[in-house]
Structures are given as C-alpha cells and as structure tokens.
C-alpha cells in the first residue's frame, strides 16, 4: 500500500478592488474627471476592463456619469467596482441684469449690472476696464467685457456696449438779417441744433424762448439750448448795422490818349452803407472801374448790399490828332548773309516827343546794319499812344557761289589742250569773271597744266572764288637695246625697248605707227635702220631711231 500526501493551497486573500482616488468634473460639460483603482488579494498580475472600454488600471478625461471596472487576476478570479463621477449642476453663466447709457455725449455716467448662475460659488469678476466688482458704474461710452470665474476656475464672459448720443449737443447760430440801416430793427437770428437727445428748449438773453428770433436792433444775443437729458450748449451772435451812410466819388479817371481810340477809363470809390456794392453805369457796365471809354459824360449808380443807392458822374475828353508812322525808305542786304540793310521811318500826329521800339531791340528812329528779315517798329507818343509799322529787308535768295563743274587735264606732257568749266549761282546777276591767267570769260580753253583761280563778282559787288588744278602726264621716255645680226645677211637681230611715263598702257610700233604691239621686243630683224615708236593711252607718241648691224660678208680667197 502506497500513501501520497498533497497540500492544496489558495490565494492568501480574496480578490478585491476599491477606489483609491477620484476627481469630479470641474465645470459642467467638461471631461476632466478621473478614477484611480486599488487592488488587493487574488493572484497578480491583474487585468482591467472598464465600461468605457479602457483597459488601464486608472482612467481620466471622464465626463460626468457611472463607471464600472472588472478586475481579473492571473487565476481568472474576477471582481468588479462601480464609481459615479459628478459635475456642477449647471453651466456657469453671466447675464445682463440692467444697464444705463451715457446721457450726454462725452459723459461718464453709464452703468452695467449682471446676474451670475451655475458653476461653483464663490465667483470672482474681471472687467475689461480693470474693475473686479460684480457691477460697474460711472462708465464712458464703449464696449465692456467681464470674465466671471467660479471656485473650480470655470469661466463665463459677457460683453455689453454702453452707448451715448451720437453727437454732442451743438448749436450753430447765424444772423439771417442784420440791420439794413443805422438805427433800424429789422434784424433776425436763427440757430441750428444737432446732437444730444431731442426735444430741445431755448432760453435767449432777451427773454425769448423760441428757436429763432426776429425784429432785432443792433447788439449781441446769446441762447442756451437744453436737451431732454439736461445736456446744455450755448451760442452767441452779434447783430451789426452800417457805420455810416452810403456815398460815392470818382477817385481816378484817364482821358482818351489817342484820337478816336476808346481807351478812357474811370474808377469810383464807395464808402459807408453795407458792402458789397454793385455798380450800374449809363453805358451798361457793372464794375467799379470802367475802361475802353470814348469821349463823353458817364454816370454811375452804386447800390449797397442792403439796397441803398447813390450816384457819381465824370466827363472823358480826347486829343485832337491821331498818331501815325510810315516807312520812308529801306535798303536791302547786298550780299547773302551780310548785315548792311537799313530802314528809315517818319512819325507824325499824336503828341510829341516820340519813342521808338524796334523788333531787333533798337530804339533809334532809323536803323542800319541789318540782316535780311522783317523789322517792326512801335512808335509811342507822349501820351502812351502807339502805332506800328513793318518793313521787310530782303537779300539775294542764295549766296553767290562759284564752283568748277568739270575740267580737262593736259593729255600729253607739255601740251595745251586742257579746259575748265565754271558753274555760278546765287547772288545777283549779271556776273563778271577774273581768272588768275588774266582771262575774263566764264570758262577756260586751250590751257597748259597749272593752278587756276577765278574771282566771280555779281551786280552787287559780292564775290566768290574757285580754284582748279590742271595736271599733265609724266614725260614719255624710251631707251633701246639691240642685239646685232649674227651673220651677214641673216635676220636674227633683236631690239629691246624700255619705256616709262605717259598715261596708261604703252604700245610699241616699228613701222612708224602702222601697227602697234604691247610687247617690248622686236625680233627676226635684218640689217638696217629702224624708227621705234611708243604711244600711250592718250595718243601721245615718242620715236627713237636705231640701227641694226651685221658682220661683213665672208670673202673667199
């Protein structure tokens, strides 16, 4: 018989769970609650399953409500725990109980009263203007915001705008009618009121209580305006009257300076009455001064701003003669571009002495040393009358100009077949010619090489010069070298030519010019005398004689 002993054990204590710590939701509707769980007994490790689905031992970020956790130990033993997380019964709120607007624009008598509910008391207050009381007063217009904080630091805000009349009570005053005439009583004053709060009441310094007053004498009038809120403003107006009676006198006049020229003028000065003044002349003008008047009598009626009138008159006279000026002579410029023109003028009529103002700045009666152009003179007499005259000083259309239009050089050295063609324009015809070789014709023919200068003179003795250079070729030269015939009666003689000068390519002839060749060598020549001729591109020629020799005949003995 065998005996087996076995001890059966169990956990030292039953599995148990309890709340070790918890935090309620601080502000209504937030999710900042938490639950911490303590576990004893059973067999660790433990697992946790919360009714929210969480699997941690502790949970946080909770809203208000009931929460259950199931704890399971390593042996599958289970226990559970319930916990309720609470919150304040209502949201912290702040609401307006009452308020009062500022009564007068710019004042400081507004107030705000608020009600606070919900959250967790006690409450503290922080206003945007720095106040920390529940209610605030003595406010100017503007926006005010309060932040209410409860014992859990939950907050609520409220904003209230305190208004005031859109504009400060104001009044503008004007005299709608001053006294027209000294000592009268036809003045009136009106005021315009704005801002504040209607209706308005009025208290005038003369006892009147209407908005506007009339039937007034000269003096100072003040009014105090009060609106429905007791705000006040005041205005003052002075009523004037003319200081003296309206009068007028002619203070300046200008008689006509030039015969039959309407340049008379007259000015009238008005004093007293009430400015501004209006004027009506018997010629229809409506200004205090009138100009452009012909001779005659003029009357003006002056009316002041209040309709008072007075008159003044004056007679305008004129001279008996008219200023006149005429060009007596003018001299044109002789040669293009010179300044030897002249103009003479004669003045009469008007009132001597006369002054002269020319368009070129001269101030003498007559002017000289002129270039071509138009010259205008203004003649002014002693009365300032003016007249103008214009004279035109002309000149040849173009400057005299002489130029070589074409020339023919000498063909052959030492020849005299050159020619010069001259073109002349401008100046004043007819022209005369003076060449450096003594010729007086326009063109030169049959001249040798050299420099030729011509002076052309026109009808006004204006001159122009031109120069032409006539050239000739270098002298034509030629040398000859011979190679004699080698045997009596042979034809193997040779002449070599060397030529220079002339014009262009040279040609050579051995038959006195019947035929020419460009080659400088003549060969296959027999014994005899030859005349070698060279010619250039201009047909110039040079002939050089040469003899071709040969040995004597061989004699047999």
Secondary structure, DSSP 8 states (H G I E B T S, - for coil): -----------SS--EEEEEEEE--SSTT---EEEEEEEESS-SS-EEEETTS--SSSEEEE-SEEEEEEEE-TTS-EEEEEEEE---SS--EEEEEEEE--SSTT---EEEEEEEESSSSS-EEEETTS--SSSEEEE-SEEEEEEEE-TT--EEEEEEEE---SS--EEEEEEEE--SSTT---EEEEEEEESS-S--EEEETTS--SSSEEEE-SEEEEEEEE-TTS-EEEEEEEE---SS--EEEEEEEE-B-STT---EEEEEEEESS-S--EEEETTS--SSEEEEE-SEEEEEEEE-TTS-EEEEEEEE-B-SS--EEEEEEEE--SSTT---EEEEEEEESSSSS-EEEETTS--SSSEEEE-SEEEEEEEE-TTS-EEEEEEEE---SS--EEEEEEEE--SSTT---EEEEEEEESSSS--EEEETTS--SSSEEEE-SEEEEEEEE-TT--EEEEEEEE---EEEEEEEEEE--SSTT---EEEEEEEEEESSS-EEESSTTSS-BS-SEEEEE-SEEEEEEEE-TT--EEEEEEEE---------
